[in-house]
């Protein structure tokens, strides 16, 4: 590699897992509902509109319900776990940090009869060996490992258990086969580039059946309760949230969803993420010192792409700090438990030109720290 004699041209903006859509402006958000009750007719209509837009952009069938819940993706997924698990054995699968959190919840907190399946960062376990008489918990896409499940073919059509998919960095950038998923969760701050703190819970008909036919033998806080009198509380899935949401965050999500429609809806969003991931692939191919953490191209994430380098952990940290000090890339070091390297956010709100502009800067930082 030839060390650059001067710093490369700067990207238009640094990418990150909360990157706003191009052209985003606070002035473009509706603010007439701010300071009003979320129970008002106006704000209930805005919440319902947000849910309708999510359904439209995700191509979600009418058989599946969508609810806005507290606690970001973590709150949504734990809400599902605490209310539905326990009727049958559980297989909890973890191949990155958040999936391993669900493994810990099942084994140490819920203390359920369980089969705990893990894999190293950058790898997947044998998906074909999953026992679908169990409820199965997994992460569709791992932002800390750069690994995604290849598709939904491994999920049994005649499954007895429920399929719980933590999909927070997959939805809007990957096509989810909704007939294969009984519970899915995500949050606005990933592929939509929205604000944090709110989660989205998607329930298929088999999940609703579980909620209405099974009562777990454990205390449930108010924020987790989805049934009344043994029936699903449908209000949660039409905009009557369990607790008070931020209407500013709701308007921000609506703005992002409207932008998603303007770039071609789900197909357009997927194409943008795939173009960004392809730009990273080219970056790796052009540098003999840069590598994908996930070796199998079929399993590589197109949103949270994780790379390693022929460099010591200290050198990698120095590179990350150099680029942050230059205002080029923020928070793009590998997750603390993962092998030393870089995480490049390639979600749909990022422009491919900005991914391409990062390559020469990586060369510069590598040369400076070498």
N, C-alpha and C positions, 0 to 999 in steps of 0.2 A: 504493500500500500504506500502510495506517495502522500506524504504529509502536506496538507494544504498550506500555502504560503500566507493566506489571509482567511479571515472568517467568511463562510458562505453567506449567500443572501438569506434573509430571515423569512420564515413562514409568516403567513398572514396572522395566524394565531396559534397558540399551543393547544394541542389536543388533550383531552382528558375525559374520564368516564362521566363527567357532568357537562360535556361540551354543548353549548346552546346551538340551536339551528342557525345556519347562516342568515344574517340580516335581523337577528333577534333584537328587540328593543323593548324596554319596560313600557315605553309609551304606547306600544301596540296592544297591551293587555287591557281588557275591560276592567274597569275599577268601580263601576256603579254598584256592585254588590258588596264591596269591602265595607266593613263596619256594620254590616247588617247580619241578622241571624241566619245561620245556615238552614233554619227551618222556614224561613220566609218563602213565599211562592216563587219569588225571583231566583233565589239561590238554590232552591230545590230543583228548579228547572235547569239551572246551569250545571248542577251535579248530574242530573239525568242526561243532559246534553254531552257531558264529558264521557259518561258511560256509553252512550250511543256512538260517539266518535271512536272510542276504543274498540267497540264491537265491529264497526265498519272497517277500520284500518287493519284490524287483525283477521278479518274474514272469519269471525267467530260465529258459529251456528247458533240459532235461537235456543237450542237445547242446553246451552251453557249460560250460566248466570255470571255477572260481573259485579263485584262490590268494592267500594273504596273503604279501606280499613286503616287503623293506626299502626305505626311502628315499622313503616317501610316494608321491604320484602321479608325481613326477619319476622316482623309482627304477623304478616299474612301467613307465612309458612307455619309458624308456631301455633297460630290460631287454628289452622287445619289439623296439625298434629294432635294438639291437646283435646280437640273435640271429637275426632274420628278414630284415632288409633286405640287399640286394645281389644277389639272384637276378634281379631285373628292375629297370627304371628306377623312379625314385621321384618322385612329386609331393608336395612339402611345402608346406602352406598355412598362412599366419600372418596373422591379423587382430587379434591382441592379443599381449601380451608373451610368454606362455608358448608359444603357437603359433609365434612368431618364434624362440623358443629351439630348437624342433624343426627349423626351417628352417636355423638356424645349425649344429646338430649334423649334419644331412645334408650340408651343403655344406662345412663347415670341419673337422669331426672325422672323420666317416665317409668323406668325399670320394667320394660316390657320383654316378653319372650321374643328374642330377636336373633337375626343372622346379620352380623356386621361385616360388610364387604368394603375393603379399601384398596387403593392403588397409589403408587408413587406419583408425584407431580409429573405431568407430561404423558401419563398413561391411563388406560381404562382397564377395569377388570373384564372377565369374560361375561359379556351381557347375555349370551345365549344360555348361560347356566342359571339364570334367575328363576326362582320358584314363584310362579304367579298365583299360587294358592295363598301367598302372603300379600299384605299391603307392602308396596315398594316405594321407597323414598330415594330420589336421585336429583342431581343437578344437571339440567339440560346443557348448560354451557358454563365452564369454570373460568371465571375472570382471573383467578390466581394461578391457574395451571395452563391456560391456553388450550384446553381440551374440551370438545363437545361430543355428545353422542352423535353417531353418524346420521341417524334418522329414527323413526319410530317402529321400524320393522321388528325389532327385538321385543316389543311390548305385545303380549299375547292378546289376540282378539277375544278369546274365551276366558280371560283372566277372572279368577274368583276375587282376588284382592283389588285394591284401588292403586292406581298409578299417581303418585304425588311428584310433580315436577317443579322444582325451583327453577324458574325460567327467566330470572330477572335480567340477564344480559343476553338472552336469546330472542325474546319476543321483539317484533318489529324489524329484526335483522335476519331471522331464520324462519322458515315455514314450519309451524308446529302442526302435526296431524291431530286435530282436536278429538277425533274419535278414539285416539289412543290414550288420551290424558283425562283423568278424572278430577284432579286438582292441579291447578297451576297458579303460581304467584309471581309477581314482579313489582318493580317500583318505577316511578316516572324518571328518576334521575339517571338511569342508564341510557338505553338507546334513544329515548325521546329527548334526553338532555334537560329534563325537567328538574324540579326542586325535590328535596328529600323529605323524609318523615312520614309520607303516606304510602301505604301498600295497596296493591290490587290483588284481589282473590277471585279466581275463576273456578266455578264448580260445575262439573258435568252432572248428568242425571243420576249416575250411580253414587256420586258423593252426596247429593241431596238425599237419596234413599238411605244412605248410611246415617246421616244426621237425624233423620226422622224415625229411624228404627233402632238406634243404638244410643244409650246414655252411658258415658264412661263413668267409672267409679272413682272420680276425683273431683275436687273443687275446681270450678271454672270462674275466673274473674269476669266482670261485666264485659270487658273489651273482647272476650273470646266467645260470648254467647250468641249463637246464630239461630236458635229455635225459641219458639214460644208455644207452650201447650203441646209440645211434641211435633210441631210443624215448623218448617223453615220460616224465618222472619223475612218475608219477601221485601220489606221496606229497605233493608240493607242493600239490596241489589237494584233499587230504583232511585237511589240518591238520599235516602233517609239514613245517614251514617250513624254508627253507634255512638261516636263522640264528635266533638266539634272539629271539622277540618279547617284548614287555612284556605279561604276562598282565593287568596292571591296565588297559592300553589295550584289550585284548581284551574284558575284562568291561565296560568303558565302552561299547564298540561294541555288545555284546550288549544292554546296558540300552537304548541308543538304538534298536536294532532292535525290541526288545519294545515300546517306546513307540510306534514307527512302526506296529506292528500294532494297537495300542490306539486309534489315531486313524483307522483305516480302511485301513491298508496303503498300497500305492502310490497308489491313488486318493485317499486322505485326505491323503497327503503332497503330492501334486500340487495338490490343492484349496487347501491352506494356503499354498503358495508363490504360487499364482495370485492368491489373495485379497490377499496382501501386496503383490504387484506392482501390483494394481489400486488399492490404497491410495496407492501412489506416483504412479500415473497421475493420480489425483484431485488429489493434492498439486500436481503440475505444472500441471494444467489451471486450478487456482485461483490461480496466481501467474504474472504475465506476465514475471517476471524469471528464472524457472526453466525449464529445458528438458531433454529427453532427448538424450543424446549420439547414440543411435541414432534416426534419423528415421523408419525404417520400423517400424510397430507389429508386423508379422509376424515381425520379426527381433529384437525386444527380449527380453533375458533376463528371466526371472521370479525369478532368484536374485540375481545381482550386477547391480543396476540402477545405471547410470551417468548422472549428470546434469551439466549445465553451468549457469552462471549469468551474468547480465548484471553481471559484476563483474571486477575485475582479479585476476590470480593472487595478488597480495598480500592482497587483500580476502578471497578464498576461503580462503587459509591462515589468516587472522585469524579467520574464522568457524569453521573447524574447531577451532582452538585454544580459542576461547571455549566451544564446546559440550563439548569435552573437559574444560576447567577446571570446568565446571558439572556434570560427571559424567553428561552426557546421551548423548553418542555418542563412540565411540572408533574411531580408525583408519579414518575414513570419508572421508578426502580421496582424490582421484583418484590413480591409480597414477602414479608419478614420470614416466613417459614419455608419459602420456596428457594430453589437454587439461585445464586446471585445472577442477576441479569436485568432485563428491561421488560416493562409491560407497555405496549403501544396500543392506545385505544383507537379502534378502527370503526366505531359505531357510525350509524347513518348520518349523524349531524356533522361529521367531520368531512371536509373537502379533501379529495385525493391529492391535490396539489400540495397541501400542507404535510401530508404523509411523505410525499416524494422529497420535499424540501428538508426533511429531517436527516436523510442519509448523509449528505455532506457534513452536517453538523456532528453526527456520530463519528465520522472520520476525523474531524478536527479534534473532538474531545478525546478520542482514542490516541491520537498522536500526542496531544498535550500531556496525557497521563502515562504514556509509555516510557 
